[in-house]
Amino acid sequence: MYHIQLTNAAFEGRNSVYLLGADDAGAPTTLVDTGIATPDVDAELRDALADHGVAFADVDAVLLTHWHHDHAGLAGAIQAESDATVYVHEADAPMIRQADGAMAEMADTQREYLDDWGMPADKQRELLDFMDGHDGLRGQDADVTEVADGETVPLGPYEAEVVHLPGHAAGLVAYVVERDGRREAFVGDAVLPKYTPNVGGADVRVERPLQQYLDSLERVESLDLDRAWPGHRGPIFASSERARDIAAHHDERTERVRRVVAEQGPVSAWEVSAELFGSLSTIHILHGPGEAYAHLDHLVREGDLERTDNGYVVA
């Protein structure tokens, strides 16, 4: 297995792409994720694959952990040259096909949330300008083979179990394998070694995003992995502990959100975001209030807060 790191200036740092099967006779040459669709990253990936004797045309399968452009952007380009099978969870399949108005529907939902979160007009314009300027990062569409939780798919010389871990994205999955006597998984952005994956803004299709993500963290812990290969940075050797740390972080953030509402309510998600993250720019204009909303929504559903016409207040 080869770990390839690709430039990603638009989002959360260098992306991880994994190449399997290149050195295994008879095994399908497989990529887990692809990187973002820019000419520079396309060239980077081609050069990195060439170092291992692989061209786009040689790729037999692409396993996508989720639909985000920095993970799936080059899937269509690879498939166009290789006719590779592109696997993705059924919840994210419309986003990769770019069919049936999925992208337009996502954009409409995002715009509705920007108003709902109380985002000022100037910040909305800044965010929408950024997103319009980076629309090409999603790359070209691809035909996909849908997968679901509990299924198995070929992953290089291995068989991988699909484990659905929604929260950061509706269709985020891990691919779990037994490799060299270790239990390992390619986990995308379900857990990351440094950052905490955004919840609430990264995929506005997810209902009850914080609760779903906390449930997914419990599932990561239960997988009892020896090593996790995330979508950014290096491997995680204590993924169960990392999942617990991220869950504890969200517990602390929930308490902080509760205090902000108690001290300042009624408040909007945008106002809570300002207390949590300060001034925001680029994609974080979406992620900040989205994360605040995820916690506010969770507290409302738990009965701790109420949402009024003027904003969130203590119940």
N, C-alpha and C positions, 0 to 999 in steps of 0.2 A: 504494500500500500504506500502511495506517495501523497504527501501533504503539500498542496500548492497554495501559496498565499498571493492574493491579487490586490492591486490598488483599488481603493474605494474612497474617494474624496467626498462623496455626497452624503454618506450616512455614518456608520459607526466604526470606521477604520477598516483595516485590511480584511478581505474575505477569504475564507478557507474553502478550497475545493479539494476533493479527495479522488484520487485515481486508483482503481483496483482492477486486477485482471490483466494488466499489461505484460506481466512476467509469467503468467500461468497459462500454459498451453491448453487450448480448448475452452478456457473460461471467457465469458463476455467481457470486453473492455468497457469499464463502467466508470462514470463520474457521479459523485454525490455533489449536487449543486454546481453552478457554472460561473458565478460572478456576474457583474453588471454589464449591460450592453453599451459599451463605448468602444471606439476604434482602438484606443490605447489598451484597454483591458482585453479586448479580443486578441490583439497581438501578443500581449503578455501570456495569455492562456495558451495560445498556439506555440509560443516559444517554450513554455514550461512543459507542455506535452511532448514536444519534439525532443526535449532532453531525455525522454523515456521511450523514444521511438514511436510515438503515437501522433497522428494527425486527427483533425476533426472527423475526417472521413472514416477513421478506424473505430470510432466510438460506437459501441453496440447498444448501450443503455445509459440513460441519465435518470438518476433518482433525485427528485427535488424534495427538500425538507419542507418548503412552503413557497408561496407565490411571490414574495417580495422581490423587487427588481434586482437587488444586489445578490440574490441567490438563484434567480431563474432567468435573468435577462438574456443570457446567451443560449438558452436551451433551443430556441427556434433556429438559430443560425447553425448550431451543431447538427440538429436533425436534418436541416436542409442539405447538408453535405454528406451525411452518413446514413440517413433514414433510421437513426437510432430510436429505440422505444423510450419515450419520456414518461416516467411514472410520477404521479402526484396524487395526493389525497383528494377524494371526491369533492370535498368542500372548496378546495382551491382550484379544481380543474377548470371552471369557467374563466378564471383569471389568467390562466396560461393559454387557453384557447383564444382568449380575447374575442369571444363570440357571445351572441345573445345579449349584447349591450352590457356585459358584466362590468367593464371598466367605467362606462358612462354612469351606470347605476351606483357604483362605488363613489364616483366623483359627486354625484347628486347627494348621496347620503353624507359625505364629508361636509359639503356646504351647509346642509341642514344642521349638522352638529356645531359648526362654527358659530352660527347664530344662537343655537341652544346653549352653548357654553358661555355666551356673553363676550365673545371675542370682538374687540374694537375693529371698526371698518378698515383702518390703516394696516393693522396686523393681518387681517384677512387678505387684503390686496398683496401684502408682502409674501404671505404664504402661497397664495394662488399663483403669483408670478414665479416663485421658486419652483413650484410643482409643474407649471406649464413649461418652464425652461429645462426641466429634467424629464419630460414625458418620454423622450426617446430611450431612456435607460431601460425601459421594460422590454425592448427588443421586439423581434418579430414573433408572431404567434406560432404555436406548435400543436400538433396532434398529440393527445395524451392518452395514456392508459391509466384509468382511475384505480386507486387502491383504497382499502378500508382497514380499520383497526383489526388486528389479529391475522391478517393475511400474510403470506410470505412472498418475497420477490427475490430474483437472482441479484446478487451483489458481487460482481467479480467471481471468484471461486467459491463464494459462500451463499448460503440462503439466509436472508434477513427477515426478521419479523417486523411488521409495521405496527408502531405504537402511536396512537393518536394523542397529541398533547396540545389541545387548543388553549388559546389565551392571547398570546402575542399575535397569532394569526389563526383564522378559523380552521384551516386545514394543516396546521403544523404537525409533522410526524417525526419520530425517531426511527431509525433503521437499526435493529439490534442483531448482533451477530456473535457467534462463538468463534474467536480468532486466536490461534496460537495458545490455546488453553485459557484464554481470558474472555470474559463477557464484556463486550464493548458495544457502543452505539454511536451513530452519527446523529447528533441531536439538533442540528440547526441552531435556532435562537431560543430553544426551550430553556436552556441554562447557558450562561456565558461566564468565562473565568474572571472578568473584571466588571463589566457593566451588568446592570439588571435590565433584562429585556423590557421594552416599553409595552405597557398594557393599556388598552383603551383607545389610543390614537393610531397605533400601527395597523389596525384592521377594525374599522368601525362596523363591520358586519357581525362581530362577536357579541352575543348577548351575555349579560352578567360577566364581563371580561375578567374582573379580578377573581371572582369565585371560580371560574373555569381555570384560570391560571394557577390558583392555589391548589386546585384538585390535580392539575397536571404536575405540579411540583411534588405532590405526594406520590404520584405514580412514578416519577423519575426516581425518587428515593426507594420505592419498592422494587425497582428493576435491579438494584444491587449490582451496579456496574463496576467493573475493575477500572474502566477508563471510558470517558466520553470525549468525542471529537466534535467540538462546537463549530458554529458557522463563522466565528471570528476568533482570532488569536490561536493560542496553543491548546493542547489537550488538558482535560480536567481529570485528575487522578482520584479525586474524592467527590464524585458527583452527588452522592447522597448527602454529604455534608454541605456541599455547595447549594443544593436545592433547599436544605433546611435554612441556610444562611439567607437565601433570597426570600423565603417565606417570612423569616423573622424581620427582615428589612421591610416587607410590606405590612407586617403587624405594626411596626414603629411608625410607618408612614400613615397608616390608618388612624393611629392615635393623634398624630400631628394634625391631620385633616380635621378630626373631631375638635381639637383645641382651637383651630382657626375659626371654625364655624361658631363655636361657643363664644369666642372673644369678639368676632367681627360680624356675625350673621345679622341679617340675611346677606349671603354672598353667592357669587356665581362661580362656576368651575374655573373661569379665567382668573378671577380674583384669588381663588385658592391656589391656582397654579403659580401666580406671582409670589405667593408666600413660600411655596415649595422650591421653585426653581429660579426665581428672579426674572431678569430680562431674557427673552428668547429670540432666536433667529433661525432662518432656514427651516428644515423639516421639524425642528424642535418646537416651532410655533404650533404645530399639530400635536406633537407628542406630549408636550407639557400639560395643556388643559385636558387632553385625552386621558392621561394618567390620573389627574385630579378628579375627572369625572368618574373614572372606574372606581375610585375609592369612595366618592360621594354616593354613587349609585349603590355600592355595597352597603354603606351605612344606612341608607334609606331602606333597603330591603331587609336589613337586620333590625329595623325599628329604632335606631339611634338618632336619625335625622329625619326631617320632613322637607319636602320641596314645596315652596310656595310660589306665587306669582312674582315675588320680589327676590327669590333666591332660596338657598338652603339655610335652614334654621335647626336648632336642637329640637328634637321631638319632645 
